[in-house]
Amino acid sequence: MRRLKPRLTVIGTGYLGATHAICMAVLGYDVLAVDCDRAKVDALAAGTVPFHEPGLPEMLRKALDSGRLRFTTDLAEAGAFGDVHFVCTGTPQVAGSMAADLSQVEGVVRGLAPHLTRPCLVVGKSTVPVGTAARLAELLAGLAPVGAAAELAWNPEFLREGHAIEDTLQPSRLVFGVASETAREWLEAAFRPLLTAGVPCVVTDLATAELVKVAANSFLATKISFINAMAEICESTGADVHELSTALAYDDRIGGRFLKPGLGFGGGCLPKDIRAFIHRAEELGTGESVSFLREVDAINQRRRSRTVDLVREQAGGDLAGVRVCVLGAAFKPHSDDVRDAPALDVARRLHEEGASVVVHDPQAMDNARRTHPELEFADGALEAAAGAAVVALLTEWDQFRGLDPVRLGEVVAGRSVVDARNALDGATWRAAGWTYRALGVA
């Protein structure tokens, strides 16, 4: 007999999985979280979140204290425990290809299926190429002792780093990709508190559910790259990209969100997701329909090159031996995620041109040191800026917005700042004696 409140497992305790497991336990579900990394499991079980996300450590403690959240490395235990199994493993980009690496997702299905001896639902939350769910559903039914009673559904995630708790407990929408009424009922039971609270829910087929996330990310990436393309035009014509953006935002068909020019997007989702979308469309013979995404990606990369150009110009045309202070390492504020981080990519390029690059970030220092040991790092903005000929603001942390240009000017070798995120008040910095340059501003 099906439980009114199903027991949940969450397989994969990275950013998505850990957040989902913790929040579902706080919502009142019994949750068993699974990962093959024993150190990560032990840390979470001891109350330590292995990444930066505001509010999540406190939420983890609340979940652990409730007794509703446990951690394990044993898929057999998960199979015996759970009614609804959420698959939250990564789908990184394949090295040397635009394709998504599905080995982790498929590995979970292959590993879990032999332990499914009663009716249950396996729910993919990972971002995958369209058609993956149908293939995995066949694989699951073929390997599970319970056969087709082990159903598969897709429930894409829409987390924003820095806002993950809000996006889990108060999401803008839920998407249920299902192949049966039974699967829909399982998912409704697993998300009952959110549905009761009035969260909109779209119930659709597996393929459409898979497409929702990549379509959303592609649209967002396109909007960001559009305003950055306009910034390129503004720089060459003397137009003001900020006033252009303001004027566009008054059109309610367009809106002002993500129409801010700057260094562009990075992280573990948008870049690899749009590339995987292009790759999958080409496999399906419909590559021309998303060919524009190649230019979206190219515009995004050009912002990084243009930032290096601006720093080089401020250094007098040659970066060899020039000390550059880089403020920012994470791909966005309120995160310690440095995957495909524009800030670190720019820092790397500056280093390759001979600059002496010193980086500071409020949260991402440890990750940045691991991925870019060739760079120098400082524990504070003033320390990083000491003796610098150029300061480059590359991640728009509030701490950097609030820097005092007069105080910073006392420690640098040259008062020159490149604001790649358009986060500073240029007039204030110029009044303090700085040469101020920003992307999209002639």
N, C-alpha and C positions, 0 to 999 in steps of 0.2 A: 504494500500500500504506500502511495506517495505521501511524503511528509508535507505538511502545510508550509513549513519553513525548511527548505532543503539544506543539507550540509554541503558546504562549499570547499573545494580545493582550488588553490591558485598555484599554477606550475610555472616557475620562473620568478625570482624575487629581485629583479632589477628595478629600474625606476617605475615602470608600469605595474609590475606584479606586486612589489612590496606595498605600493600605495593602495592598490585595489584590495589586497588582503587585509591591510590595516583598517581601511575605511569600511569594508563589509563587516568586519568584526565589530566595529563601533556601532554599526547599524543594527546589530543584534544577532548576526548569523554566527554559527560555529564554523570556523575556518581553519583549514590545515594548509599551510604554505609549503611548497616543495622547491628545492633547488639542489643541483648536483655539487654546488660549491659549499663544502662543509664550513669553511671560515665565515662565509656570508650568513649561512643559517645560524651559526653560533652567535654571531654578532647581533642579528635581529632578535634572536631569542633572549639575549641579554639586555635588550632595549636600546641597541645602537643602530641608527640608520646609516648605511655606508655611503650616502650621498647627501648633498645639501638640498633640502626642500623645506621652506618655511612652515612651521607648525607640525611637521610630520613626526619628529621625535616625541613630542608631547602626546600626539595621537597614538603612537606605538605603545607608549607606556599605558595609556588608557585601555587599549585593546588587550595588552598582556594582563593587566590587573583584573580585567573582567573575566579572564579564564576562557574566553571564546577564541583565542588565537594561539595556534601552536605552529612549530616549524619542524620539518623533517627533510631527509635526503632520500627517503624510501618511497618509490612510486607504488609499490605493492600496498603500503599503508594508505596511500592516497586513494588507490582504487577501492579498497575496502571501506574507507571512510566516506567518500564523497558521493553526492547525488548529482551535483553540477560541478564540472571540472573546467576551470578557466585556464586557457593556455596563453601565457603572457611572455613568451620568449622572444628574442630579438630576430630581426630579419635584415642584417647588415648588407651592404653592397658587396657583391662578389669582387674580389681583387682582379683588376684588369678587365672588368666588365661593368655594364650598367645594370645588370640583372640583380635581383634580390637573392640572397642566400637563405634558402628555406630549410636548411639542414636541422636547425634547432627545433623548428615547429614540427617537422616530420618526425624527428627523433623522439619528441614527447609523445606523439600519437603512437608510434611503434612501441615505445617503452610502456605506456600506460595501458594500451588496449588489452594485453594478455591478462590484466588484473581486473577487468570489468566483467563481473559475473552476474550482475543484475541490471535492470533498466536504469539508464542514466543519460546525462547530456554532457557532451564535450563541447566547449564554447571557445572558439578562437577569438582573441582580442588583438593579436598581432596584425600589423599591416602587411598584406600579402597581395601578389598579383591576382587579378580576377581569374577564376577557374581553379584556384588552389583548394577552396573548400569542397567543391564537388569531388575532386580527386581524393582528398583526405577522408571524406565521408565513406567512400568505397573501401579505402584502406582500413579504416576503423571497424567497419562492419565485418570485414573479412578476417581481422585478427582477434576481435573480442570474443570470448567464450559465449557471451550473451547475444552475439550476432547483431542484427539490425536494431535490436532494442537499445544498443549503445548509439544514440543519435549524435549528429554534429550540427552545430549552429554557428553563426558568426555575429559578434557583437563588437564592432570597431570602437576603439578608444579615441577620445578627443582631448587628451590632457595637454595643458600648457605648463611647461616647467615654470615653477614659481607660483603656480595657481592650482596645483594638482589636487589638493584636498577639496577645494571649491568645485573643481570640474568633475570630481568623483561623486561628491555628496549633493551637489546642485548643478548637474550638467545642463547644457543648453538643450540637449535632446538625447534620447536613447534610440539606437538602431538595432533591431532584431532581424537578422537574416536566418530564416528557418525553412525547413522542407516539410514540416508537419505541424498539425495542431498541438500534438504532444510536446514538441520542442518549444512552441510558443508558450505553453502553459508552464513549462519548467522555467523559462526565462522570466515570465511574469512573477512567478513565485520568488525567484532569486533577486528581483528588483522591486518587490512589493512596496517598500517604504518610499522609494522615489516615485513610483507610479501613483501612489496614494497622494503624494505631495503635488501632483499635477505636472510632473516632468513630461514634455511631449515625447511620444514614442512612435517611431516609424517601423512598421512590421513589413518585411519584404522578403524577397528570395535571397539565396546565398550570394549570387553574383552581384546583385545590386548592393548588398551590404558591404561586400569587398570593395566595390568602386567608390562608395561614399567617402571613405577616408582619403584615398588617393586623389579623388576629384576635389575635395575640400583643400587639401594641401597644394594641389596644382593651381587652384584659383588664387589662394593666398600668395603663393610664390609669384604668380603672374602680376598680381596687384602691386607687390613690393617692387618687382623688377620694372613695372611700367613707370612708376614715379622716378625710379633711378635712371631709366632711359630719358625721361624728361629732364632730369638733372644734367645729363650729358649735354643735351641741347641748350639748356640754360647757361651752362658754363661757357659754351662756345658763342653765345649770342648776347650775353650780358643780362639776360632775363633773370628774374628772381623766382627760384623754384618753390620757395616757401609761400609766396603770394599766389603762385600758380596752384599749389596744393590747396590752399585755403579756398580759392575760388571754385575749384573742382568739388570740394567737400560740400558746398552748399547744394549741389545737385543730388537729390535723394536717391537717384538711380545709381550713384557712384559711392557717396558717403566718404567720410574722412579717415576712417580707421585704416591703418597700414598704408597711408599715403604720405609717409614721412621719408624724405630722401636720406640716404646714409650708406653705410658699408654693406648692407644687404643681409641676407639670411644665411644661417648655418645650422649646426646642431645635428642630432642623430636622426631627424625625421625628414624635413623638407628636401634637402639636397638628394638624399638617396631614394626617397619616395618618388620624386618626379622622374628621376633617371630610370628607376624600375618600371614606372608607368610607360615611359617611352619604349623601353625594351619589350615589355609585354605587348604593347600595341603593335609593334613591328612583328612579333611572333604571330599575332593574329591577322596580319596582313592589313592593318588599319593604321600604320605608322604615320601616314600623312595627316591624320586627324589630330594628332598631338605634336606635330613637328614644331609648332610654335614654342613648345616647352624647351627645345634645344636653345632657342634664343633667350628664353627666360633664364636658363642656367648660365648662358654666356654673359648676359648683362650682369648677373650676380657676380661672376668671376671678374668682370672688368672693373667693378667697384673696388676690388682689392688691389688690382694693378694701379688704378687711378690714385688710391691712397698712398701707395708707395711713391708714385710720381710726385705727389704733393710734398711728401716728406723730403724727397730728394731735392726738389726745387728749393725748399726752405733751408736745406743744408748747403746750398750753393752749387748744386748740380752734380755732386759726387759724395757718396755715402761712406767711402773708405775711411775708416778711423773715426767716424762721427759718432758721438754718444747720443743715443735716442732713447727717450723715456716712453715706454708703451703702457698706457693705463687701460687695463682690461685684458683678460685671457679667456673667460667664459664666452660662449657664443651669444649669451644674453644675460641681463641682470637677474639676480635672485636665483642663480644656478651655479653649480660648479662643473657643469658639463662642457668639455672642451672638444667634443667630436665635431670635426669640420668647422671649428670656430674661426670666423673671419679675422678676429683679432690676432690669434696665434699664427694664422697663415701669413698675415701682413708682417708680423714680427719675424717670422722665418725668412721671408723674402728680403727684408731689410738686412738681416744677418748675412744672408748669402751675398749681398752687395757690399759687404765689408763693414757695416755699421756695428757699433758696440751697443747691443740692445739690452735694456734693463726693463723687466716686466713687473707690474704689480696688479693684483686682483684681490678683492676682498674675500673671495671664497674658493677660487679655482687654482690656487698656487700649487698644491700638491699634485693635482692632475696635470697641470701645465709642466711642472718639473719632470714628471715621468715621460710625457710625450715629446718634450723639447728640451732635453738636457743641454743642448748647445747654447741656450740663452741664459742670460743672467736674471736673477730675481731679487726683488727687494720687498721687505715687510710692510712698507708704507709708501704712499705717493710722494712725499717729500724726499724720502731716501732714494726712490727710483729716479726722481727728477734731478738730484744733485749732480751738477756738472753737465747736464744734458744740453745739447745745442738745439734739439727739437723735442717737443712733447707731443705725443700722438694719443688722442683719446679715442679708443677703439671699442669699448663696451660701456654703455651708458648707465653705469651705476650711479645712484643718488649721491654717493660719497664723492664722486668725481664732478658731478654737477655743482656741488657745493664748495669746491676748492676755491680758496682765496687767491686770485691772480697776483696780488701784491706779495703775499707771503711766498708763493711758489716762485715768483720772479726773483726773490732774494737768494735762491739756491741754484738756479739754472745758470748755464754758461751763455745761453742765448734765449731771449724772450720770443720764441716762435712756437705756436701751437697749431696742430692740424686736428680739427674736430671732425672726425669721420662719422660721427653719429648726430651731428647738429644738436648737441645737447647743451652747449654753452651759450651764454649771451655774448655774442661777438663784440657788441659795443662796450660792454664792461671790460672785457679783456683788452681791447684796443686802448681804452682809456687808461689802463694800467701799464701801458707801454709795450704790449705784445703785438707781434704780427700774427693775425688771426686768419686761418684758411679753413674752409669747410667744403665738403662735397656738395656740388650743385650750386656753388656761389662763385661767380666770376672774380 
